[in-house]
Amino acid sequence: MLRDLAADWLHAEKLEIVVPAGTGSLHIQEPGLLCGPIMIGRRVIGRIEARRSRPFSTDDHALLGALGQILGAVLEQSTLQSQLDQHYHQSQANADTLDRLLIFGRRMVSASSDPRHLAMDLVTQVPTMVTGERASLLLISHDQPDTPILALSNGMQSSTERAREVRDNGLAGLVLNSRAPMIIDETDTDHRWLALKGRENDVRTRCAMAVPLIWGERLLGVLTVTTTQTHLFNTSQLNLLELVACHISLALHTANTMVSNTLSDMRLLIANARAGDVTALDRMESLLGQISVDQRSVSDRV
């Protein structure tokens, strides 16, 4: 539009607007060619090149100078508007992220005390938080490392065999070995993905990212998000996924501690009952009742 308008004003048969200015000269002595700068203040950001069969007049030269200032102002306004739009969309994205984190946090603190059901409860919330389509949470038990759990964002749990395959040959396995977050932008060309034996075979994955779940020096598992779109994830989304993984690690550690404490309490009560403590049986019954309530709460959510 700007080019057509400038061409009409100069009665040019051909006109080009070149941004940035490049290395071409702004003062060309050639009949039928008029060249001048596009200015923002005193800064040259581009040039105008106009051609026509008849020579340009002094008035055309003066008009070209004014056009350079006008085009500079329009381009500056366009750049500023683009920056404002970018800041607006970023602020909206940040607000959405905070809302999602708040929802996720509320879900986390009200979730199950059982690690397996906790994983299934939390992983369903992950894809929308990082604009993914599917997510999986691979859990590695400290007591039973050869019996991993793979919870999926569709509310299902994979078989132990599938969980082992993902742990040993999938993207999660790479992250477990490196203990570092990882993005695969394009699965068709990334040699890391192509080398995996346990690639997904149900829905095609074009882009994936995964982060480890770590508590101290212990590896608790891996959180993975995938999508059918290529080059969808970036560093910001990976950082957000890592933040989510930190929260999940805390929740899992808390759940594991609660389970461990419950088992310890039960062993102590059994020992007391064998030693003749008549109140131990009542406390055991109360503890079993609380476990039953927790299990019913889990069943209602799953």
KOLRO-195702 format. One line per 8 residues: for each residue x, y, z of N, C-alpha, C. Coordinates in pm, 1 decimal. Example, Ala and Ser with C-alpha at 12.3 -4.5 7.8 and 13.67 -1.06 7.14 Angstrom:
1319.0 -569.0 780.0 1230.0 -450.0 780.0 1320.0 -330.0 780.0  1285.0 -225.0 708.0 1367.0 -106.0 714.0 1290.0 3.0 787.0
***
This chain:
81.7 -119.7 0.0 0.0 0.0 0.0 85.7 125.6 0.0  189.3 128.7 87.2 279.5 244.0 92.2 354.5 259.9 -39.2  395.0 148.7 -96.7 468.9 155.5 -221.9 382.0 210.4 -334.0  257.4 164.9 -342.5 167.0 214.3 -447.0 138.7 362.8 -429.8  121.9 406.5 -306.3 94.6 547.3 -280.3 213.8 633.5 -318.0  333.8 592.2 -282.1 454.3 667.8 -316.2 475.7 671.1 -467.1  447.6 558.6 -533.7 462.8 554.4 -679.0 365.8 651.7 -747.2  243.1 662.7 -696.3 146.3 757.4 -753.1 193.1 900.8 -736.0
246.2 933.2 -618.0 289.9 1069.6 -592.2 407.6 1109.7 -681.5  497.9 1015.5 -707.1 615.6 1045.8 -788.9 592.5 1015.9 -937.2  472.8 965.9 -970.7 443.1 924.5 -1108.6 548.7 826.7 -1158.7  589.1 736.8 -1069.6 694.3 640.6 -1103.6 633.7 517.2 -1169.5  707.0 462.9 -1264.7 663.6 340.0 -1330.2 702.6 216.9 -1246.6  807.5 232.9 -1166.6 851.5 125.9 -1077.0 910.0 190.1 -951.9  869.7 141.1 -835.9 920.5 196.9 -710.3 944.1 84.0 -610.8  1058.7 92.5 -544.1 1092.4 -7.3 -443.4 1123.1 60.9 -310.8
1073.0 3.4 -202.6 1105.0 47.5 -66.9 1193.8 -60.0 -5.9  1317.5 -24.3 27.1 1416.7 -119.8 75.1 1446.5 -90.0 221.5  1415.9 -187.0 310.0 1444.8 -174.5 452.9 1509.0 -305.6 499.1  1628.3 -301.6 558.5 1710.9 -183.5 584.7 1774.3 -128.1 458.6  1846.2 -16.2 473.8 1897.7 55.1 356.3 2002.1 -25.1 280.1  2075.3 -111.5 348.2 2179.0 -188.9 281.6 2300.4 -103.6 250.9  2378.0 -148.4 153.1 2502.9 -78.8 119.1 2491.9 4.2 -8.3  2373.2 7.6 -70.3 2355.5 84.3 -193.7 2365.8 234.1 -169.7
2411.5 306.4 -269.2 2426.8 451.2 -257.6 2290.3 519.3 -260.2  2279.2 629.3 -180.6 2156.6 708.1 -176.9 2161.4 825.3 -273.3  2272.5 841.8 -339.6 2288.3 953.4 -433.2 2339.6 897.4 -566.1  2247.8 862.8 -652.3 2280.7 802.5 -781.4 2248.8 901.4 -891.8  2348.7 933.2 -970.9 2330.7 1023.8 -1084.1 2300.5 940.8 -1209.0  2175.0 906.9 -1226.5 2134.5 825.8 -1340.7 1998.2 874.9 -1387.7  1985.3 908.3 -1514.3 1856.5 957.0 -1565.3 1746.9 851.5 -1545.8  1632.0 897.2 -1503.9 1519.6 806.4 -1484.6 1524.1 728.2 -1355.3
1624.3 754.4 -1268.0 1633.7 686.2 -1139.3 1644.9 789.7 -1028.3  1557.5 778.8 -931.1 1557.9 869.5 -817.1 1569.1 785.9 -690.0  1668.3 818.6 -608.0 1694.8 740.1 -487.4 1707.9 833.9 -368.3  1643.6 799.6 -257.2 1650.7 881.6 -137.7 1630.7 799.5 -11.6  1665.3 856.5 105.6 1659.5 781.3 231.1 1519.9 780.1 294.4  1492.9 673.7 370.9 1378.0 668.2 460.5 1431.9 697.1 599.6  1379.1 799.5 666.0 1438.1 850.0 788.8 1341.9 835.1 907.1  1399.3 800.2 1022.0 1332.3 816.0 1151.1 1418.4 912.5 1230.4
1373.1 1037.1 1240.1 1458.3 1141.4 1296.4 1575.0 1166.0 1202.9  1695.4 1144.6 1253.1 1815.4 1159.5 1169.3 1874.5 1024.2 1130.3  1806.9 919.2 1166.5 1857.7 784.7 1140.3 1799.9 729.7 1011.0  1888.6 682.7 923.9 1847.5 622.8 796.6 1814.8 475.8 821.5  1690.1 436.9 792.5 1648.8 297.7 814.7 1622.4 223.7 683.5  1621.0 297.3 572.6 1592.6 233.8 444.2 1610.0 333.3 331.0  1567.9 292.9 212.9 1578.6 382.7 97.7 1463.4 359.6 1.9  1435.7 462.6 -78.6 1332.7 457.0 -181.7 1402.5 465.6 -316.8
1367.6 377.7 -406.0 1420.7 379.4 -542.4 1303.1 387.5 -639.0  1298.7 495.6 -715.4 1190.1 517.2 -811.4 1246.4 526.3 -952.1  1177.6 465.6 -1047.6 1220.9 467.9 -1187.6 1103.1 509.3 -1276.8  1136.3 587.4 -1379.2 1038.9 619.6 -1483.7 1114.9 661.2 -1608.5  1046.2 663.2 -1722.2 1112.9 690.2 -1849.7 1154.0 835.8 -1863.7  1075.5 929.3 -1813.0 1114.6 1070.0 -1822.9 1190.0 1112.9 -1698.2  1278.8 1213.2 -1711.3 1363.2 1254.3 -1598.8 1279.3 1307.8 -1482.8  1338.6 1297.6 -1364.0 1275.1 1352.2 -1244.2 1311.2 1499.0 -1229.3
1219.2 1576.9 -1178.6 1238.9 1721.2 -1162.8 1284.8 1754.2 -1021.0  1313.5 1883.8 -999.6 1351.4 1930.3 -865.7 1238.1 1909.7 -766.9  1115.3 1930.1 -811.8 999.8 1906.1 -723.9 991.4 1759.4 -683.8  1026.6 1668.7 -773.9 1025.1 1526.3 -740.4 1127.6 1495.2 -631.5  1245.8 1561.3 -642.5 1348.3 1541.0 -540.2 1298.7 1589.5 -404.9  1232.7 1704.3 -402.2 1179.4 1756.9 -276.1 1069.3 1666.3 -221.2  985.8 1616.5 -310.0 878.7 1526.2 -267.2 935.5 1395.7 -212.3  1045.9 1348.5 -272.1 1108.1 1225.3 -224.6 1156.6 1240.0 -81.1
1212.5 1357.2 -48.0 1257.3 1380.7 89.6 1140.9 1374.0 187.9  1027.5 1434.8 149.9 909.6 1430.1 236.9 856.4 1287.5 248.5  857.6 1214.6 137.7 812.1 1075.8 140.9 898.4 990.5 233.3  1028.6 1015.2 234.3 1118.8 941.0 322.2 1083.6 960.8 468.0  1048.1 1087.6 504.5 1008.0 1114.3 642.3 873.1 1048.7 675.7  778.3 1056.1 581.1 645.8 997.3 604.0 656.3 845.7 619.3  730.0 782.7 528.2 745.0 636.9 536.1 816.4 596.3 664.9  915.3 675.6 705.7 984.9 646.7 831.1 891.1 651.7 949.9
804.6 753.3 953.7 708.9 766.6 1064.2 609.6 649.8 1064.7  561.8 610.7 944.9 465.8 500.0 936.2 530.9 368.6 980.5  653.8 344.1 936.8 722.6 220.4 974.2 753.8 218.1 1124.0  790.1 333.8 1179.9 815.5 340.1 1323.1 687.2 310.0 1401.2  575.0 368.3 1355.3 447.6 343.7 1420.7 409.8 195.8 1413.6  434.5 135.2 1298.3 404.2 -6.4 1281.2 488.8 -92.7 1374.4  618.0 -56.7 1388.5 707.1 -131.2 1476.8 663.6 -118.5 1622.2  630.4 4.4 1662.4 585.9 27.0 1800.0 456.0 -47.5 1829.2
363.8 -46.3 1731.4 237.3 -117.3 1750.6 261.0 -267.3 1763.6  353.4 -318.3 1683.4 386.9 -461.0 1691.2 445.4 -495.4 1827.5  531.1 -407.0 1879.4 589.0 -430.4 2011.6 482.3 -426.1 2120.3  389.4 -329.0 2108.1 280.5 -320.7 2205.0 193.4 -446.5 2201.6  163.9 -493.6 2079.7 84.9 -615.9 2066.3 156.7 -734.9 2128.3  289.3 -741.0 2106.3 368.1 -850.4 2161.9 367.2 -846.6 2314.3  383.7 -725.7 2371.5 381.1 -712.4 2517.2 243.4 -748.6 2572.5  138.5 -709.7 2499.1 2.4 -741.3 2544.3 -20.3 -892.2 2545.9
17.6 -959.5 2436.4 -2.3 -1104.3 2429.6 82.4 -1175.9 2535.3  204.2 -1122.2 2561.3 288.6 -1182.3 2662.6 227.5 -1167.0 2800.7  171.0 -1047.9 2827.0 107.5 -1026.2 2956.9 -14.7 -1115.8 2973.3  -90.6 -1135.6 2863.4 -205.2 -1226.3 2869.7 -160.1 -1369.4 2895.0  -51.1 -1408.1 2828.2 2.4 -1543.3 2847.9 49.1 -1562.2 2991.9  113.0 -1457.6 3048.1 158.3 -1466.3 3187.2 39.6 -1477.8 3282.8  -65.9 -1399.2 3254.0 -185.3 -1406.0 3338.9 -248.7 -1544.9 3331.0  -256.2 -1601.1 3209.3 -311.6 -1736.0 3193.4 -227.0 -1838.6 3267.9
-93.6 -1820.0 3261.0 -3.4 -1911.9 3329.1 -24.7 -1908.3 3479.9  -40.4 -1787.3 3535.2 -64.6 -1774.9 3678.9 -195.3 -1842.1 3718.0  -299.2 -1822.4 3635.0 -427.7 -1886.8 3663.8 -413.6 -2038.5 3663.3  -340.7 -2089.8 3563.8 -324.2 -2234.2 3554.6 -241.6 -2288.5 3671.1  -137.9 -2213.2 3710.6 -56.5 -2255.4 3824.1 -138.4 -2256.7 3952.7  -226.4 -2158.2 3965.7 -311.3 -2153.9 4084.5 -405.4 -2274.5 4088.3  -467.7 -2304.0 3974.3 -556.5 -2420.5 3966.7 -478.2 -2548.6 3996.5  -358.7 -2556.4 3938.8 -274.5 -2674.3 3959.7 -234.7 -2685.9 4107.0
-199.0 -2571.6 4168.6 -161.0 -2573.6 4309.3 -274.3 -2619.2 4398.3  -394.5 -2570.7 4370.1 -510.7 -2613.7 4449.4 -535.7 -2763.4 4432.9  -518.0 -2810.0 4310.2 -536.9 -2953.3 4284.6 -433.1 -3035.7 4360.5  -311.4 -2981.5 4364.9 -202.0 -3055.8 4424.9 -220.5 -3071.6 4575.6  -259.5 -2963.1 4643.4 -270.4 -2969.4 4789.3 -394.5 -3045.6 4834.5  -490.4 -3066.0 4742.5 -610.2 -3141.3 4780.0 -609.9 -3281.8 4722.0  -496.5 -3324.0 4669.9 -490.7 -3452.6 4600.8 -468.3 -3567.2 4699.2  -453.6 -3684.7 4642.6 -440.3 -3806.3 4721.7 -305.0 -3811.9 4791.2
-300.7 -3884.6 4900.9 -173.8 -3909.6 4968.6 -105.1 -4034.4 4914.2  -170.0 -4103.3 4822.1 -111.0 -4220.7 4759.0 -34.0 -4176.2 4634.0  96.7 -4204.8 4623.3 177.0 -4155.1 4510.9 121.9 -4192.5 4373.2  72.4 -4315.7 4357.8 23.4 -4358.6 4226.3 -99.8 -4278.1 4185.1  -195.2 -4264.7 4274.9 -315.3 -4188.9 4241.9 -286.1 -4039.0 4233.3  -190.6 -3993.0 4311.2 -149.5 -3853.1 4303.1 -94.2 -3822.3 4164.4  -11.1 -3913.2 4111.8 45.4 -3894.0 3978.4 -63.8 -3887.3 3873.3  -160.3 -3977.2 3880.0 -270.1 -3978.5 3783.2 -355.9 -3853.0 3795.2
-367.9 -3802.0 3917.4 -448.9 -3682.7 3940.2 -381.9 -3558.7 3882.3  -250.5 -3546.8 3899.4 -179.8 -3425.0 3859.3 -145.7 -3421.0 3710.7  -115.1 -3535.9 3651.6 -68.7 -3535.5 3512.9 -179.2 -3492.3 3416.3  -304.9 -3506.9 3456.2 -415.0 -3464.0 3369.3 -418.3 -3312.7 3353.1  -357.5 -3239.3 3446.4 -361.2 -3093.1 3441.6 -247.4 -3033.5 3360.0  -147.1 -3113.8 3324.5 -23.5 -3059.9 3268.9 -33.9 -3010.5 3124.7  -95.3 -3085.1 3030.1 -89.3 -3041.9 2888.9 -137.8 -2899.7 2864.8  -252.1 -2859.6 2921.9 -304.1 -2724.8 2896.1 -214.5 -2616.9 2954.2
-137.2 -2649.9 3055.4 -50.6 -2549.4 3117.6 63.7 -2509.0 3026.3  107.4 -2598.8 2938.9 222.6 -2570.4 2851.7 184.5 -2583.6 2704.1  55.5 -2569.1 2673.0 2.3 -2575.0 2536.0 37.0 -2705.8 2465.5  48.0 -2813.5 2540.9 70.5 -2944.5 2480.1 -61.3 -3017.7 2458.4  -53.5 -3137.2 2403.6 -172.4 -3218.3 2377.1 -180.4 -3339.9 2467.9  -65.9 -3398.5 2498.8 -63.2 -3518.4 2582.4 52.9 -3507.8 2681.5  37.1 -3574.1 2793.9 143.7 -3575.9 2893.7 150.6 -3713.5 2957.8  266.8 -3746.5 3009.9 283.8 -3871.2 3083.8 378.7 -3845.5 3200.0
356.0 -3919.9 3306.0 438.2 -3906.2 3426.8 492.7 -4043.1 3462.2  623.0 -4059.3 3445.3 690.1 -4184.9 3476.5 745.2 -4176.1 3618.4  702.9 -4268.9 3704.7 746.8 -4270.5 3843.6 839.4 -4389.5 3867.7  951.2 -4362.0 3933.7 1046.6 -4466.6 3969.4 1047.4 -4479.1 4121.4  999.6 -4589.9 4171.6 992.3 -4612.3 4316.1 1130.4 -4644.0 4371.0  1162.2 -4582.9 4483.4 1292.0 -4609.7 4547.4 1299.2 -4754.1 4597.1  1186.4 -4806.0 4644.6 1183.9 -4942.4 4697.6 1169.4 -5047.4 4588.4  1102.5 -5011.0 4475.9 1080.6 -5105.9 4366.6 1119.8 -5041.3 4233.5
1249.0 -5020.3 4209.7 1293.0 -4949.7 4088.5 1261.1 -5022.8 3958.9  1240.9 -5153.5 3966.1 1210.9 -5229.6 3844.5 1061.4 -5238.4 3816.7  981.4 -5168.5 3896.1 836.9 -5166.5 3873.3 791.1 -5021.8 3858.8  830.9 -4957.4 3747.7 792.8 -4816.3 3728.8 643.6 -4802.2 3700.2  592.5 -4683.5 3723.6 452.4 -4651.3 3696.9 448.7 -4542.3 3590.0  362.0 -4559.5 3489.9 346.8 -4460.4 3383.5 201.9 -4412.6 3381.6  178.8 -4293.4 3434.4 45.0 -4233.1 3436.6 29.2 -4141.5 3316.2  -86.4 -4148.1 3249.1 -111.8 -4071.2 3128.0 -215.0 -3961.8 3154.4
-208.4 -3855.5 3073.7 -298.2 -3741.7 3093.9 -442.3 -3772.7 3056.1  -467.3 -3885.1 2990.3 -605.9 -3923.4 2959.9 -671.2 -3998.8 3075.3  -602.2 -4004.6 3190.1 -656.8 -4070.0 3307.8 -626.3 -4217.5 3316.9  -550.8 -4271.1 3222.0 -518.4 -4412.9 3221.2 -378.5 -4436.2 3277.6  -350.3 -4561.0 3308.1 -217.6 -4600.9 3353.2 -168.2 -4713.8 3263.2  -47.7 -4695.6 3210.0 8.3 -4796.5 3121.3 51.9 -4919.6 3199.9  73.0 -5026.7 3126.0 119.5 -5149.7 3189.3 263.0 -5131.6 3238.9  303.3 -5219.4 3328.0 440.9 -5213.7 3378.9 541.1 -5235.8 3266.9
506.4 -5323.2 3171.1 596.2 -5349.7 3058.3 615.9 -5224.4 2974.5  506.1 -5150.9 2947.7 515.5 -5026.9 2871.7 595.7 -4922.9 2948.9  575.8 -4917.2 3081.4 650.7 -4821.9 3163.4 800.1 -4852.0 3157.9  835.1 -4981.0 3160.2 977.1 -5017.4 3150.3 1033.6 -4979.1 3014.7  954.3 -4998.4 2907.9 999.4 -4962.6 2773.4 1027.1 -4813.4 2763.1  938.6 -4730.5 2817.9 958.1 -4585.4 2817.0 1080.9 -4547.2 2899.5  1096.3 -4612.7 3015.0 1211.4 -4583.7 3100.8 1343.6 -4619.6 3033.6  1346.1 -4732.0 2963.9 1471.7 -4782.0 2907.8 1500.8 -4727.5 2768.1
1395.6 -4704.6 2686.8 1418.2 -4671.7 2546.2 1347.9 -4544.7 2499.7  1278.3 -4476.2 2584.5 1204.2 -4357.7 2542.5 1276.2 -4228.6 2575.3  1208.6 -4117.2 2544.1 1263.1 -3985.2 2576.4 1284.7 -3971.8 2726.6  1194.7 -4031.2 2804.8 1210.0 -4026.4 2950.1 1341.7 -4090.2 2994.0  1383.3 -4195.1 2923.1 1510.1 -4259.4 2956.2 1629.2 -4167.1 2934.8  1624.9 -4088.6 2825.9 1731.9 -3992.1 2801.5 1739.8 -3888.9 2913.5  1622.8 -3843.2 2957.5 1619.2 -3742.5 3063.7 1664.0 -3802.7 3196.3  1625.9 -3927.7 3223.1 1671.3 -3993.9 3344.6 1823.5 -4003.4 3348.9
1883.4 -4035.7 3235.1 2029.1 -4050.5 3230.2 2100.8 -3916.9 3242.2  2044.6 -3812.3 3180.0 2110.6 -3681.7 3181.4 2073.2 -3597.5 3302.8  1957.4 -3630.9 3365.5 1904.1 -3553.2 3478.8 1884.5 -3406.0 3441.2  1853.8 -3381.4 3313.9 1838.4 -3244.2 3265.0 1716.6 -3234.9 3173.3  1648.2 -3118.2 3171.0 1535.1 -3099.0 3079.4 1578.4 -3112.3 2934.1  1482.3 -3148.6 2847.3 1515.9 -3171.1 2706.4 1397.7 -3136.8 2617.6  1426.5 -3071.7 2503.0 1325.2 -3043.1 2400.8 1368.2 -3109.9 2270.7  1271.4 -3172.0 2203.3 1292.8 -3221.1 2066.9 1196.4 -3144.4 1977.7
1250.3 -3052.0 1897.1 1167.0 -2962.9 1816.3 1095.1 -3036.2 1703.7  1167.2 -3123.3 1637.6 1112.3 -3192.7 1521.2 1157.6 -3337.8 1525.8  1063.0 -3427.8 1552.1 1097.9 -3568.0 1569.9 1144.2 -3633.9 1440.2  1105.0 -3577.1 1325.1 1142.5 -3638.1 1196.9 1291.0 -3621.1 1166.7  1355.6 -3521.8 1229.2 1495.2 -3492.6 1195.5 1589.6 -3502.7 1314.5  1538.5 -3507.1 1435.3 1625.0 -3509.4 1553.6 1679.1 -3650.3 1575.9  1811.2 -3662.8 1574.6 1872.2 -3795.7 1583.4 1845.3 -3860.7 1718.0  1823.2 -3779.8 1822.1 1793.5 -3838.8 1953.8 1661.3 -3912.8 1951.7
1561.3 -3853.2 1886.6 1429.8 -3917.9 1878.5 1433.9 -4037.9 1785.2  1503.4 -4021.8 1672.5 1509.5 -4130.5 1574.7 1581.1 -4253.1 1631.2  1668.8 -4231.0 1729.7 1743.2 -4342.9 1786.7 1664.0 -4417.5 1893.9  1549.8 -4362.1 1934.3 1472.2 -4425.7 2040.0 1397.8 -4548.7 1987.5  1398.9 -4654.4 2065.0 1325.2 -4775.5 2027.5 1180.1 -4767.9 2073.1  1156.4 -4688.5 2177.7 1022.6 -4685.0 2236.5 941.6 -4565.1 2192.6  949.2 -4527.4 2063.8 872.3 -4412.7 2015.3 723.9 -4445.9 2017.2  642.1 -4341.2 2033.2 497.3 -4361.7 2041.7 444.1 -4419.5 1910.0
350.6 -4511.1 1920.8 297.9 -4574.4 1800.7 146.9 -4555.8 1786.5  84.8 -4479.7 1881.1 -59.9 -4460.4 1870.3 -92.3 -4328.1 1801.4  -42.8 -4216.8 1853.9 -62.1 -4085.3 1793.0 74.8 -4028.7 1759.1  92.0 -3983.2 1636.6 223.9 -3938.3 1594.5 267.2 -3814.4 1671.7  391.6 -3812.9 1718.2 448.3 -3700.0 1789.9 543.9 -3624.6 1698.7  528.0 -3490.5 1691.8 617.5 -3408.0 1611.1 710.1 -3322.3 1697.3  668.2 -3296.5 1820.9 747.6 -3212.0 1910.0 726.6 -3262.9 2052.5  833.5 -3266.3 2131.8 823.1 -3321.4 2267.0 921.0 -3251.2 2360.0
886.2 -3250.6 2488.1 979.7 -3201.3 2590.2 957.9 -3281.0 2717.5  1064.2 -3293.9 2795.4 1057.3 -3373.2 2917.1 1151.7 -3314.7 3021.3  1112.4 -3327.7 3147.9 1194.1 -3277.5 3259.0 1198.9 -3383.7 3368.1  1309.1 -3390.4 3441.9 1318.3 -3489.1 3550.2 1246.3 -3441.3 3675.7  1196.5 -3537.0 3753.5 1142.6 -3509.5 3886.2 1251.8 -3546.4 3986.1  1303.4 -3447.4 4057.2 1417.7 -3468.1 4145.8 1384.2 -3418.2 4285.3  1421.7 -3496.8 4385.9 1412.7 -3451.9 4524.3 1548.4 -3478.0 4589.4  1623.2 -3371.0 4613.4 1758.9 -3387.7 4661.7 1844.4 -3454.6 4556.1
1901.3 -3568.8 4589.8 1980.9 -3645.4 4494.1 1900.8 -3758.0 4429.6  1775.0 -3775.3 4472.8 1693.1 -3886.1 4423.4 1617.2 -3847.4 4298.2  1614.8 -3939.4 4202.8 1531.6 -3925.0 4083.5 1397.1 -3991.9 4110.7  1290.9 -3911.6 4109.2 1157.9 -3966.0 4133.7 1089.9 -4011.8 4005.3  1129.3 -3953.3 3890.6 1066.4 -3988.5 3763.6 1089.5 -3882.3 3658.5  1003.5 -3882.6 3556.3 1015.0 -3789.1 3443.9 875.2 -3745.8 3400.9  861.2 -3616.6 3375.8 735.4 -3560.6 3323.7 756.8 -3525.1 3176.9  672.3 -3579.8 3088.2 687.2 -3561.4 2943.2 559.3 -3502.8 2884.8
575.7 -3409.4 2790.0 462.6 -3350.8 2718.2 491.8 -3360.9 2568.6  391.1 -3400.4 2489.0 409.1 -3415.0 2344.7 295.4 -3346.0 2270.2  317.5 -3324.2 2140.1 216.9 -3262.6 2054.6 236.6 -3309.8 1911.3  132.0 -3297.7 1831.4 140.5 -3333.9 1689.5 190.7 -3217.8 1604.5  213.1 -3101.0 1664.9 262.8 -2984.5 1591.8 413.9 -2977.0 1603.7  478.7 -2933.9 1497.5 623.6 -2922.7 1498.7 668.0 -2788.1 1554.9  784.7 -2786.7 1620.6 845.6 -2664.6 1674.1 747.9 -2583.1 1760.9  668.3 -2652.5 1841.6 569.6 -2582.4 1924.0 628.2 -2533.5 2056.0
715.4 -2613.1 2116.6 765.9 -2579.3 2249.2 891.3 -2492.8 2239.7  906.2 -2403.5 2338.2 1025.5 -2319.5 2344.9 1080.5 -2323.5 2486.8  1184.7 -2242.7 2510.2 1251.5 -2244.6 2640.9 1157.8 -2201.3 2752.8  1071.9 -2102.9 2725.4 979.1 -2056.1 2828.8 885.2 -2168.2 2873.4  834.6 -2244.9 2776.1 744.8 -2355.8 2810.9 819.9 -2467.1 2884.1  945.4 -2488.5 2844.7 1026.1 -2589.1 2914.3 1051.9 -2545.9 3058.5  1078.5 -2415.7 3078.7 1098.2 -2365.0 3214.7 971.0 -2381.0 3297.6  855.3 -2353.0 3234.9 728.7 -2369.3 3305.3 705.9 -2515.3 3340.9
737.1 -2605.9 3247.8 721.6 -2748.6 3275.7 813.2 -2791.0 3390.3  933.6 -2733.8 3394.3 1025.4 -2767.0 3504.1 970.6 -2716.1 3637.1  906.9 -2598.0 3634.5 844.6 -2545.5 3756.1 733.2 -2638.4 3803.8  650.9 -2684.6 3709.8 545.5 -2780.2 3744.0 606.1 -2908.1 3800.9  716.0 -2952.1 3740.9 781.4 -3074.7 3787.7 833.0 -3058.0 3930.8  881.0 -2938.8 3964.6 926.2 -2913.9 4102.1 810.6 -2929.1 4200.7  693.4 -2874.7 4163.5 575.8 -2887.5 4249.4 533.2 -3034.0 4262.9  538.0 -3106.8 4150.8 499.3 -3248.1 4155.9 598.5 -3327.0 4240.7
726.9 -3294.5 4229.4 828.2 -3363.3 4310.6 800.7 -3342.8 4458.7  765.9 -3218.9 4494.8 732.9 -3190.6 4634.7 610.3 -3270.2 4678.6  506.9 -3272.6 4593.4 384.7 -3345.7 4627.7 412.3 -3495.2 4641.1  492.9 -3550.1 4549.2 523.8 -3693.1 4555.0 606.8 -3726.2 4678.3  704.0 -3639.3 4709.4 785.4 -3663.2 4828.5 698.1 -3661.1 4953.7  605.9 -3565.2 4959.2 514.5 -3557.2 5073.3 427.3 -3682.1 5082.8  374.7 -3726.4 4966.4 290.7 -3846.6 4965.4 370.1 -3969.0 5008.3  493.6 -3982.2 4959.3 577.3 -4096.2 4998.8 606.6 -4093.4 5148.5
629.8 -3971.9 5200.6 656.3 -3958.8 5343.7 534.0 -3997.4 5426.2  415.5 -3956.2 5378.8 292.4 -3991.3 5450.2 269.5 -4141.7 5449.5  295.1 -4206.0 5336.4 280.3 -4351.5 5328.4 378.4 -4419.3 5422.4  503.2 -4369.6 5421.4 605.4 -4427.5 5508.0 569.2 -4409.8 5654.5  518.9 -4291.4 5689.3 478.5 -4266.5 5828.7 361.9 -4354.5 5869.5  266.1 -4373.7 5776.1 151.5 -4459.8 5805.9 196.0 -4602.5 5832.0  288.4 -4652.2 5749.8 339.4 -4788.3 5769.5 414.5 -4799.5 5901.4  491.4 -4696.1 5933.2 565.3 -4697.9 6059.8 470.0 -4698.3 6178.7
364.3 -4615.3 6167.8 264.8 -4611.6 6276.0 197.0 -4746.9 6292.1  164.8 -4809.0 6180.4 97.1 -4938.2 6185.9 188.0 -5044.4 6248.1  316.2 -5045.2 6211.8 409.8 -5142.7 6269.8 422.8 -5121.6 6420.4  427.1 -4992.9 6460.5 439.4 -4963.0 6602.9 315.5 -5008.1 6679.8  196.5 -4985.6 6623.2 73.1 -5026.2 6688.7 63.6 -5178.3 6700.1  107.2 -5247.6 6594.3 106.7 -5394.7 6598.3 199.6 -5444.1 6709.2  317.4 -5381.6 6720.0 412.4 -5421.0 6824.8 354.4 -5394.1 6962.7  287.5 -5279.3 6977.4 227.4 -5246.5 7106.6 114.6 -5343.7 7141.8
34.1 -5379.1 7038.5 -76.1 -5473.2 7062.8 -22.4 -5608.3 7107.5  86.3 -5653.2 7044.9 146.6 -5781.1 7084.1 204.9 -5774.8 7225.7  243.7 -5651.6 7263.5 300.3 -5635.5 7398.3 192.7 -5621.6 7504.8  63.8 -5624.4 7464.6 -44.4 -5620.3 7560.4 -111.0 -5485.6 7576.8  -78.3 -5388.3 7490.2 -142.5 -5256.3 7498.6 -283.3 -5267.7 7440.6  -385.1 -5258.2 7527.9 -523.2 -5277.3 7482.3 -572.4 -5159.6 7399.2  -512.4 -5041.8 7414.2 -555.1 -4924.4 7336.3 -498.4 -4926.2 7194.7  -396.9 -5009.3 7169.7 -333.9 -5013.7 7037.5 -432.8 -5058.3 6930.6
-520.4 -5152.8 6965.4 -617.8 -5199.8 6867.2 -715.0 -5088.7 6826.8  -754.2 -5006.3 6924.3 -843.3 -4893.9 6892.4 -773.2 -4794.1 6799.5  -647.5 -4767.8 6826.3 -573.2 -4673.6 6741.5 -551.6 -4731.7 6602.2  -531.1 -4863.2 6594.3 -517.9 -4928.1 6463.3 -647.8 -4915.5 6384.2  -759.6 -4933.7 6452.4 -888.8 -4922.9 6385.6 -911.0 -4781.2 6334.3  -870.8 -4682.2 6413.6 -883.9 -4542.7 6371.6 -796.4 -4513.5 6250.4  -674.0 -4568.0 6251.3 -582.6 -4547.1 6139.4 -634.9 -4613.1 6012.4  -686.8 -4734.7 6024.9 -743.6 -4803.4 5909.3 -865.3 -4729.3 5855.4
-944.1 -4669.6 5944.2 -1059.0 -4590.7 5900.4 -1017.0 -4470.2 5819.0  -907.6 -4403.5 5861.9 -857.5 -4288.3 5786.2 -806.4 -4330.5 5649.3  -738.2 -4445.2 5643.1 -690.2 -4496.4 5513.8 -808.0 -4526.2 5422.3  -914.4 -4583.0 5476.7 -1033.8 -4613.8 5398.2 -1097.6 -4487.1 5342.6  -1101.5 -4380.6 5424.6 -1156.5 -4252.2 5378.6 -1073.1 -4197.2 5264.0  -940.7 -4204.0 5276.5 -852.3 -4155.5 5169.3 -874.0 -4234.0 5041.8  -890.3 -4364.7 5051.5 -909.9 -4446.9 4932.6 -1042.7 -4414.6 4864.5  -1147.4 -4390.1 4943.0 -1276.8 -4352.2 4882.7 -1266.0 -4217.1 4813.3
-1190.0 -4125.1 4871.3 -1169.8 -3994.4 4809.2 -1097.6 -4007.5 4676.2  -998.6 -4097.4 4673.3 -926.6 -4123.2 4547.5 -1019.7 -4180.4 4442.5  -1101.9 -4277.7 4481.8 -1194.1 -4342.2 4386.9 -1292.6 -4241.2 4329.2  -1335.8 -4145.4 4410.5 -1430.3 -4044.3 4363.2 -1367.1 -3953.8 4258.2  -1236.1 -3930.9 4266.5 -1169.2 -3840.8 4172.4 -1127.2 -3911.1 4044.9  -1095.2 -4038.4 4054.3 -1043.6 -4109.9 3935.7 -1154.8 -4143.0 3840.0
***
